[in-house]
Amino acid sequence: MNKQIFITLTAVSVQFQLHAAADWSPKVYNAIKWTAPDQGKQTISYTTSVGITRIPMAYHGGVDTNASGEITEQNIQKFTNWTEEKIPRDYCGPIVMDYEQPWWKLLGQKTILPEQLQEIVQVYSQGVEVAKGILPNAQWGYWGLPLKRNTSDQWLNQGNTLEPLLTQCGALYPDVYDANRGRDTSAQAQKHIERVLEEARGKIPVYVFVSPRFTGEGGDHSNFIPDETFLKHVNGAMKAKWVDASGIQHRIQGVILWDAYGYTEESQWDELDTKHKYYFQLLQALVSAWEKSMAGLQIETGLPTNPICQYGLPEPINSKNAIDDAPIHMTEQSSPQQESNKRNAESDRVSSGRINSNRITE
């Protein structure tokens, strides 16, 4: 193990509780968003060498491809074309739809009218049903759901629930992004994921999105999380567990590292690639430590019985093969600075009533 990673892991002081009888093997997954060809060569080489697989991401609203709030036949056809082009027909691994606009602010509010919540759940549920009709074995779910707000005492005590939607998903994909520089919120991250595990009821797996950058900083995405802070926060999700009536522990299936090159100037892309590789090394060391320390325990993650379903897609040889967005073309009227500004504008986060998410709106 890299000496610096070992020192960092030691500083985090991971605490393990031992119980009783079936191995837990949490995985690390890659969901780095490339924005141009040939990005991430170091990262792709590393993740391929250690068996980290890629999570397919359906941006732009998932099935609602123009994020209008209404799923039309045109949306369904466009989404079907994307799925058939990008994903093997027999794929049974994790796959994520990123559907933020126009519902995020309502879902993140402290209170919500029952009819508003019902409308949102119906649209999201329709998206899942369409997706399952195309790839019935894939673990379809939405990035960020349930939100931290949706697992809070205040929200749940109002009788609010996403259960009608969550029971249709093939997996849940909450995030534990760190938006509180200078504060230790790892306990809150753990509590959130424990609530998500409880809502999954052991029937479907939970994959947790993590980010190497501080979020919620007024649109500034330049600040990376220190190693020890990053690991401690992610470790909150690793510590999370839900125990069912029979006494069996349920834990997450793994963590997904997400970041976007759109947050970084082109002159720093090589440095960013090195950073991404290092964060993956940190995550690999963390999940390996948990796996070794909990060997022989009775742990369930809700995965389908086929072992192949724990993996995403192989990493591409060249990042160009994984770019799902239309490229930004230079025009005679556009200067390089204008195009740079356009890229930055397209990388703005969706404003929400909770912790601002580290996502790009496109």
N, C-alpha and C positions, 0 to 999 in steps of 0.2 A: 504494500500500500504506500502511496505517496506520503512522504514524511509530513508535509504541511497538512494534508488531509487528516492524517492520524492525530496530529496535534489539535486540529480544529475539532474533530470528533470527541477527543478526550475532554476538551474544554466544555463541550455541550453537556457532558455528564448524563448520558441517556440512562433512564431508569427502566428496568424490565421487571415484570411480575410473572412468575412462572405458575402454570396451572396443571395441565394434564395431557393430551395425546395425538395430534396430527399436524404435520408441518405447515407453517405459514411461509409462503415464498413471495413477498411483495415485490413488484416490478417497478422499474423506472421506464418512462415513455417519453418520446420526443414529439413536441408540437411546435417547434420553432417556426415562425412564419417568415419565409424568405420573400423578398420583394424584387429580386433581380437574379439573373443566371450567375452561377459559380460562387454563390455565397455558401459559407458553412462547410468548407472542404475538410478542415480539421475535425469539426464536430461530426460530420457524416462518417469520416474514417473511424473515429473513436466509437461512436454508437454502433456502427456495423461490427466492429471487432469484438465488442462485449455483449452483443445481442440485444441492444436497446432498439425497440421497434417504433415506427411512426404512427401517431394517431391521425386518421383522416379527419379533416375539419371542413365542414360545409359552412362557409361564411355567408354573409349577405342575408341572413335571416333563415337559413336552412331551407325548408320547402317554400317558405314565403320569400322568394328570391329577390324581391324588391323591397322587402321589409315594410310593406304597406299596412300590415295588420289584417289582411284578408288573403286567404290562399285561393288563387284562381287556377283554372285549367292550364293557363299559360305558365304559371309558376310551377305547377306539377310537372309539365312537360320539360321545362328547363332543368328542374331538379333531377328528374329521371335521367336526362341526358348526361348531367354531371356525374351521377352515381354510376351509370353504366360505363362511362369513360374512365373513371378513376378507381372503382372498387371491383374486385373479382366477385362473380356471382355467388360463389360459395363462402364468402367472407363471413366469419362469425365473431370477429374481434370487436374491440371498442371503436365507436365512431361518433363524432360530436357535431351537433348543429349549433351554430352561434346565432341566436335569435334575441337581439336586445331591443332594437327599435320595433314598434313604438311603445313597448309595454314596460320597459325597465323601471321608469320612475314610479309607475303605479305599483309594481310588485315590490319596490323598495320602500314604500311609504309605511309610516307607523300604523296607519289605519287604512282600510280599503273597504269600499262598499261591496256587499255580497254579490250583487249583480255585475260589478266590475271584475271581481275575481273569477266569477263563472265565465264571463266572456273571454278572459285571457286564457283560462284553462281549456276552454273549448277549442280555441285556435291552436294552442300548443299541442293539444291532444290530436287534433286533425293532422298536424304535421307529422307526429309520430306514426299515426296509422298509415299515412301515405308512404313514409319511409320504410316501414315494415312490409308494406305491400311490394316494394321493389326488392329489398334485401331482408327477407323474414328472419334470418338467423343472426344478423348483425346486432351488436349491443348499442342500439340507438338511444341517445339522450341529449340533453341540452347543456351547453356550457353554463356554469354558475348556478344551476338550479339543484336544490333549493338555495336561495340567497341566505346570507347571514340574518337578514331581517326575517326571513320566513321560518327560521328556527328559534327566534327569540321568544322569551316568555310572553312579552307584551303582545306579539302578533298571534301566537298560538292561543293565548287566553281569551282572545276575541272570538274564538271558534273558527279561525281561518285555517284552511288546509289545502295543500296541493296534491292530496292523495289521489284524486281521480286521474291526474296526469302522471304522477310518479309510478302508479301501478301499471301503466301502459309502457313505460320506458324499459329498455333492455339493460340500462345501467344509469347511474347518477354521476354527475360530473361537477361537484361543488368546487369552489376555490378557497384558498387560505392566503390570498395575497396580503402583503404586509403594508398597511397604509399609515403606520404610526411610528415614525422614526423617533427613537429615544424612549419608547415604551415597550415593555415586554407583553405582547398580546398572544403569546403561545397558548396560554390557558384558554383564552376565548376561541382560538382556532380549534383546540381539542374539543371543547364543548360543542361547537358548531358541527364538527364531523361526527361526534357521538350522536347528536340529534339526527343527522342525515342517515347514519347507520340504522338507527331505530326506525326511521321512516322506510328504509329499504327492507326491513324485517327479515333480512337474510335471504331474500328471494332473488335479488339482483346485486351485482357488484357495485362498489363505490370507488371511483377513481378521483383523485384530488389534484386539481391544477395548482401549480406553484409558479411564482415569478421571481427572477433574480433582481428585480428593480422595486424600489419603493413606489407605491401608488398613492393616489389621493393627494398629490403635491401641486395642485393647480395647473396641471398639464405638463409639468416638468418630469420627463421620464429619464433624466440623465443620471440619477443617483442609484447606484447599485447597493444592494444590501451586503453588509459585512458578512464574512463567512460564518462566524459563530452565531450571529443573529439569524441569518438565513436558515442554518441547520436547526437551531432551537425552535424556530417558528414551524418549519416543516415537521419537526419531531412531534409537535403538538398533534398533528394529523396522524402520525404513526402511532402515538400513544392511545388514540381514540379507540374505544371498544363499546360494543353493545352486547349484553348477555341476555339470551332468550330464556324462556321459562324452564327449559331443560338444562340450563346452566352452560350452554355452549357459547363461547366467545365469537363475536363477529367483528372483523376488522376490514380495513380498506384493502383493495386489490393492488393499489400502487399509486405513484405520484407521476404527474405529467408536467414537464417543464415547458412553459410557454414564454416566448418573447418575440419581438418583431424587429426586423432590421430597419423598418420605417422610423424607429425612434432614434436612429444613430446616423451621423453623417457618413457619407461614403468613404471618406478618408480614414475612418476608424473601423471599417468593416472587418479587417483582418484581426484587429485587437478584440473586437466583439466575438469573433469566431473562437479565439483563444479563451475568452471568458466563458462562453457557452460550454466548451469542452471541460473546463475546470468545474463548473457547476454540476455537470453530469457526473464527473468523478466524485464530487462531494455526495451527491444523491446515491450513487452506487455504493459508496462506502457506508452510508447510513442504513440503507435497506439491507445490506449484507450483514451489518452488525445486528440488526433486529432478527434477521432470519436465523443466524447462528445462535443467538441468545434464547430464542423461543423454540428451538428444535424439539420435537416430540410433544408439543402442546396441541390441544384440540381447538383449532381455529378454523372458522369458515369465512369465506369472502363472497359467497353467492355466485361464483362463476358457473357457467354451463359445464356439463360433465366432460365435454371434449377438451383435452388439454390445449389444443391448438388455439382455442378461443381466448386464451390469456394474452395473445400477442396481437399487435397491430400489424401494419404493413412493413415490408423491408424498407430500409433507407435507400433512396435513389443514388445512383452513381454520381449524378450531377444535380445540384439543387434546382436547376431549370426544370427538371422533370416533375417537380413537386409544387410549382407555382400555380395556384388555382385562380388567381386574379388576372384580369386583362392587364397587359403591360402598359406602363405610362409611356406613350410615344412622344418623342421630341418633334416639334413642329417648327416651321419657319418663323412663326410668330412668337415662339416660346424660347426664352433664354434659359440657360442652365439654372440660374437662380430661381426663375419662375417655376421650373419643374421641381426644384428642390422644395420650394414653398408648397407646391401642390402635394408632394409626397408627405410633407409634415402635416398638412391639413387633413389628409386622408388617414393619418395615424392618430387623430384626436380620439380621446376616450368618450364613450357615451356618458353623459352626466346622469347621475342617479341620486336617489334619496338616501342611499346607504354609502358604504365605502366606494369611492369611484373605482370602476374596474379598469384593469390594465388591458383594454381591448381596443382594437381599431374599428372604426365605424364603417368605412368604405361606403 
